[in-house]
Amino acid sequence: MKRFINNCVCAALVLTLAGAGYAGKTQTAPAAAKSAQTAATKAPSVQEKDYVACFSAWDAKMQTLQTDFVQTTEYDGILISRSQGRIYYSQQGRLLRLDNVEQGKVTQTALTDKKDIWVLDEKGQEVTRVGWQEWLAGQPNQALFDFGNYTALIARHNVSVQEHKDGLVILLLQPKDKSQNYTLYVAVNEKDCFPAYITIKSDLMQTTAELTDKRLNAELKKTVFKGMKK
C-alpha cells in the first residue's frame, strides 16, 4: 500500500527578534517621563496575550474545518519528500478526511472516525482498513491529526513561546514523556491563534506542514465522508 502522508508537521522556522537600542542626549525629568510614556504606548502588546491558552481554546471553537496543506520532509537538510493535499474535519463524530493531491487530482484518500481508518484509491475504492491507533502509531506527524484535540496536545507537552515574527507566534512544545525524542513547533497566527505551520524535529529528520486556505465552521458536503463504513 502506498503510504499516505509520509511525514507531516509544520515549518522549521528560524525566526529572530531584533531588539532596538536607544542612545541620545541627557533628558530633563519631564522629557524623560514623556519619552517613557511614548515608548510604552508604542510597545507591542503581543507578549501580554496567553497564546498557549488561545491555541488550546480552538477545541471549543471548531465544529468543522477545511484546509489545504503542503508538507515537506528533510533529512540532514536534504529534501526527501514533498506532498500536498486537503484536510476535512468534523467535530461531530470526530470525522477526518485527508486527500493526497497530485497535479490537481486526488490520488489517495484516508477516512477515519478515530477508531478505524479506511484508505481509498483515486477511484474511491477501498484499498485497506486498519485500526486508527495502529495507523497513527506509524506516523511521525501526529500533531497534524489533532484538530479538535489541541487541549490534550498541550497537556502532553511543556510549552513555551519561542519567538514572534511577521504576525506569527512560534510555540515550542517538548514532550513531558522523556522517552520521546522530538521537538514540536507550532506557528500560530497572532490574531486568532490558528496554526499556520507545524514542524517536528527528531535527530536529523525534520517534517514541516503548512496549512493554507482555512475555512472554519463552513458546511461540509454530505459526500465528504462517503466511503466510511460503519
C-alpha positions in Angstrom: 0.0 0.0 0.0 1.3 3.4 -0.9 1.9 5.3 2.3 -0.4 8.2 2.8 1.3 11.3 4.1 4.8 10.1 4.9 5.7 12.8 7.4 3.8 15.9 8.4 4.0 18.7 10.6 4.8 22.3 10.3 7.6 24.6 9.3 11.1 24.7 10.7 11.0 28.5 11.1 14.3 30.1 12.1 12.8 33.3 13.5 14.7 36.1 15.1 13.6 39.1 17.0 15.7 42.2 16.8 16.0 44.5 19.8 16.1 48.2 19.4 18.7 50.3 21.3 18.4 53.9 22.2 21.2 56.4 22.6 20.7 60.1 23.0 21.3 63.3 24.9 20.6 63.6 28.6 17.0 64.5 29.1 15.3 66.5 31.8 12.9 64.6 34.1 9.7 65.8 32.3 11.2 65.0 28.9 12.3 61.5 30.1 8.9 60.8 31.5 7.2 61.8 28.3 9.7 59.6 26.3 8.9 56.6 28.5 5.2 57.2 28.2 5.5 57.4 24.4 7.6 54.2 24.3 5.0 52.4 26.5 2.3 53.5 24.1 4.1 52.1 21.1 5.4 48.9 22.7 3.7 45.8 21.2 1.2 44.1 23.5 1.8 40.7 21.8 3.7 39.5 24.9 0.7 40.1 27.2 -1.5 37.5 25.4 -1.6 33.9 26.6 -1.0 32.2 23.2 -0.8 28.7 24.7 -4.3 29.1 26.2 -5.5 30.8 23.0 -4.3 27.9 20.9 -5.9 25.2 23.0 -9.2 27.1 23.0 -9.7 26.0 19.4 -11.3 22.8 20.8 -14.4 24.8 21.7 -14.4 26.9 18.6 -14.1 24.3 15.9 -17.2 22.4 14.6 -15.9 21.9 11.1 -12.7 22.7 9.2 -11.4 22.6 5.7 -7.8 23.4 5.0 -5.1 22.8 2.3 -1.7 21.6 3.3 1.8 21.3 1.8 4.3 19.1 3.6 8.0 18.5 3.2 10.4 16.1 4.8 14.1 16.7 5.0 17.0 14.6 6.3 20.1 16.5 7.3 18.9 19.4 5.2 18.2 17.3 2.1 14.7 17.2 0.8 13.4 13.6 0.6 9.7 14.1 0.0 7.1 16.7 -0.7 3.3 16.3 -0.9 0.2 18.3 -0.8 -3.5 17.8 -0.2 -6.6 18.8 1.7 -8.0 18.0 5.1 -11.6 18.0 6.2 -12.6 17.7 9.9 -16.0 17.4 11.6 -16.1 17.7 15.4 -19.4 15.8 15.4 -18.3 12.2 15.2 -14.6 13.2 15.2 -14.5 12.5 11.5 -11.3 13.3 9.5 -10.6 13.1 5.8 -7.2 13.5 4.2 -6.8 13.8 0.4 -3.4 13.4 -1.2 -3.4 15.6 -4.3 -1.1 15.5 -7.4 -1.5 17.8 -10.3 -4.9 18.9 -9.1 -6.3 15.4 -8.8 -7.0 13.3 -5.7 -4.7 10.2 -5.8 -5.5 8.7 -2.4 -7.9 9.4 0.5 -7.9 8.4 4.1 -11.1 8.5 6.1 -11.3 7.9 9.9 -13.6 8.3 12.8 -10.6 7.9 15.1 -11.5 4.3 15.7 -10.8 2.8 12.2 -9.2 4.3 9.1 -10.1 3.5 5.5 -7.7 4.1 2.7 -9.2 4.6 -0.7 -7.7 4.8 -4.2 -8.2 7.6 -6.7 -11.5 6.0 -7.8 -12.8 5.9 -4.3 -12.3 2.1 -3.9 -11.2 0.7 -0.6 -7.6 -0.3 -0.5 -7.3 -1.2 3.1 -8.8 -0.7 6.6 -6.8 -0.7 9.8 -7.3 0.4 13.4 -6.8 4.1 13.9 -4.3 3.8 16.8 -2.3 1.2 14.9 -2.1 3.6 11.9 -1.4 6.6 13.9 1.5 4.9 15.8 3.4 4.7 12.5 3.0 8.4 11.7 5.7 10.8 12.7 3.3 13.7 12.0 0.7 13.0 14.6 0.1 16.7 15.6 -1.4 17.3 12.2 -4.3 15.0 13.1 -5.0 16.7 16.4 -7.8 19.1 15.1 -10.3 19.4 17.9 -7.9 17.9 20.4 -5.4 20.8 21.0 -6.1 20.8 24.7 -4.8 17.3 25.0 -1.8 18.1 22.8 -0.8 21.0 25.0 -1.3 18.8 28.1 1.3 16.2 26.8 4.0 18.8 26.4 5.9 21.5 28.2 5.0 24.6 26.1 6.7 28.0 25.8 6.6 30.9 23.5 9.8 30.9 21.4 9.5 33.8 19.0 7.3 36.4 17.3 7.7 37.4 13.7 5.5 38.6 10.8 2.2 38.1 12.6 3.1 34.6 13.8 3.9 33.3 17.3 6.1 30.3 17.5 5.2 27.8 20.3 7.8 25.4 21.4 6.4 22.0 22.5 8.6 19.5 24.2 7.2 16.1 25.3 6.8 15.5 29.0 7.5 11.9 28.3 11.3 11.9 28.4 11.4 8.7 26.3 10.1 10.6 23.3 12.9 12.4 21.5 11.5 15.1 19.4 10.7 18.8 19.4 7.4 20.3 18.0 7.0 23.8 16.8 3.6 25.3 16.2 3.4 28.7 14.5 0.1 30.3 15.4 -1.5 33.4 14.0 -1.3 36.4 16.4 -4.9 37.3 15.7 -6.8 34.0 16.0 -4.1 31.5 17.2 -4.9 29.1 14.4 -1.7 27.1 13.3 -0.1 28.3 10.1 2.8 25.9 10.3 3.6 22.7 12.3 7.1 21.3 12.4 8.5 18.3 14.1 12.2 17.7 14.5 13.8 14.4 15.6 17.6 14.0 15.3 18.4 14.8 11.6 14.8 14.4 10.4 12.5 17.4 10.0 8.9 17.4 8.7 7.0 20.6 8.0 3.4 21.2 7.1 2.0 24.5 6.0 -1.8 25.0 6.4 -3.5 27.4 4.0 -6.9 28.5 2.8 -8.5 27.7 6.2 -12.4 27.5 6.2 -13.7 27.3 9.7 -17.2 26.1 10.6 -18.4 26.1 7.0 -20.9 23.5 6.0 -19.3 20.4 4.6 -20.8 18.4 1.7 -22.6 15.2 2.7 -20.3 13.3 0.4 -17.1 14.4 2.1 -17.0 11.3 4.4 -18.5 8.9 1.9 -16.7 5.6 1.9 -16.5 5.3 5.7 -18.3 2.1 6.6 -19.9 1.5 9.9 
